[in-house]
Each structure stands twice: as structure tokens, then as C-alpha cells.
Amino acid sequence: MKTVVRYLLTTALLLSGSRAVVAQTIKFTNGSGGTFTIASAVAGQDPTSVSNGAGNFTTTTKNNQGVLRIQASLNQAMPPNTTLTLTLTYPTGANQGAQVLGITPVDMVVSIPAFQGNRTGTVTYSFAATASAGVLTPFSRTVTLTIGP
Amino acid sequence: MIAKYAGRTAAVLSLVAGLAAAAGAQTQTVNFEVKPINQFSITSTAVTLTITTATAGSDPTPVTDATSVWAVTTNQTNAKISANIPTDMPAGVTLGVQLAAPAGATSTAKNLASGTAQDLVTGITKVKGNALTVTYTLSATAAAGVIAADSRVVTYTMTPGT
């Protein structure tokens, strides 16, 4: 009986913790980040970069979560001599502007004040490659956006 | 006994606190491709070369023009630039051309002729080059005589690498 009580207590606490995990969320509101194909250049210049407005994202936060920030990272480094740059717009906080993405999370928006509700921002990617990057067959990367303390 | 439960409870609460601080996350897949790119350009549309002097005892003095520039971008390996003219130069007259090479490539001065294009720059590999000099040289022997104004269109061709 004591054991059962202990497990119930532990379970209750963990469930409480689980609710805390989802208290702040960030979601892309479109499924795909898009496809970027570099296929042209001006003679004497590096290949022409390509970019698009991939869509929107939405954050859900609560008043009691303090100051937050949004970070972005890749699951794997980009090939040599190529870069993926991400630009977010967001209605509050200090926007860090265009950031080159890598496996180490980079700040995109910081000093986001406490807020109860949803906010929406926009996502724009830019893909660049130098001539020395060579020809690259199709590949993909996973971009992760996080919102947290 | 109380201490035992207190310890476990503290451990669980610590875990909960850690989870509460975790960030919300979302992923998105982005797809990429870089296709073969081979681009080159030459800025000048016309060059005039006039031979007017000689050193006594020698053929007329060749003249050169290096006012044109060219540019190239390739993301492939061993691309090349070649050139030819539609009809041969008059007897005793040669039109030479040399293109400055971008980094890592090889430049060779060639006299132009009709037919098979002459390779001017080879080994152009994953590089961009800008404002590279184009040098034309017109030579004539004394036996060529006086030649009225004439012209040739030089056709440059870039052959992609692999």
C-alpha cells in the first residue's frame, strides 16, 4: 500500500511537471520550409543566392513565464561554403536580425516580455553557396525553433 | 522515514523544476540543391589594332590591346574557354589572344584561326574570376604588305567541366 501511494505521488508530480513543459510552445504554421535550388550566377560573382518567405510561426506563452527568447539551430552542419540564413519577424522582444544557422542554437529574438496568449511571426530563409561549394545533389536539413528562458 | 520521503520528494521536485524550464520546440525541413553553373562574359564589344611602324631590318612592330576584361564563374571542375574566328587571317598576319586565368586555372596565348577552337584557359575549377584581362596581339610580316581595314569576330566558348 505504501508503495502504491509513493507511485501515485510521484506520478502526480511528474504530470504536474509535464504541464509545465508545454506551457510555452512554438509552432510553424506551415508544414515545409521549402526547397531552395541555386542554378544561376552572374559571371565573376558567386552563384546567386535564393530566398523565400517560408511562412509563419506562432508562439503560445503565459504571463508567469518571465522573459523568453527564441533560438534556431540545424540538426547537421551545412556543406562547406554554403550557408542557410534565417530571418524572423516577431511583434515583440529584441530581434537579432538575419542569422546564419548551424548546429549551435543562435538567438533570433531575445528579451521577449511575459505575455498571456498567442503571437505570430514570419520566417524567411536564404540559401547561399560560393563557387567553391561545387555542385550539390539534393539534401535537406531540419531547422529547430525553440522558445524558452 | 520522513527523511527518506523528503529526499525522494526533493528529487522529484527537482526533476519537475528542470522540466518546467525546458523550451518549447518545433522543427521544419528545408531542402536544398546546387545545380551546375557555368557563366562567362567579355566586356568589350570591339577592339581596333593598327600596325603602323617597324624597326628597320625587322618585321613591322606588333601591336597589343589589353583594354578588354572577362569574368567567369563555375562550380564545376576543369571547365575551359576556347576561341576561334570565322575565317583565317590574311597571309602573313596573325591575331593572337590571351586571357588572364582565374585562380588555379591555366592560360595559354594562342593565334586564332578558323575551324577548331583554340583552348585559351583550361582547368577552371570551382572559382569566380572578375576583371580578368584579355590581351589581343596583331602581328604582320613585311611580306603581308599593306592591308585595308578588316575585321574578325572572335567567338569564345565555355565548355563546362564535370
Interface residues (C-beta under 8 A of the other chain):
Chain A: R6 L9 T10 L13 L14 S16 G17 S18 A20 V21 V22 A23 Q24 T25 I26 K27 F28 G31 S32 G33 G34 T35 F36 T37 I38 A39 S40 A41 V42 A43 G44 Q45 D46 P47 A54 F57 T59 T60 Q71 N75 T82 L84 V123 Y125 F127 A129 T130 A131 S132 A133 G134 V135 L136 T137 P138 F139 S140 R141 T142 V143 T144 L145 T146 I147 G148 P149
Chain B: Y5 R8 T9 V12 L13 L15 V16 L19 A20 A21 A22 A23 G24 A25 Q26 T27 Q28 T29 V30 N31 F32 E33 V34 K35 P36 I37 Q39 F40 S41 W70 A71 V72 T73 T74 N75 Q76 T77 K126 V127 K128 G129 N130 A131
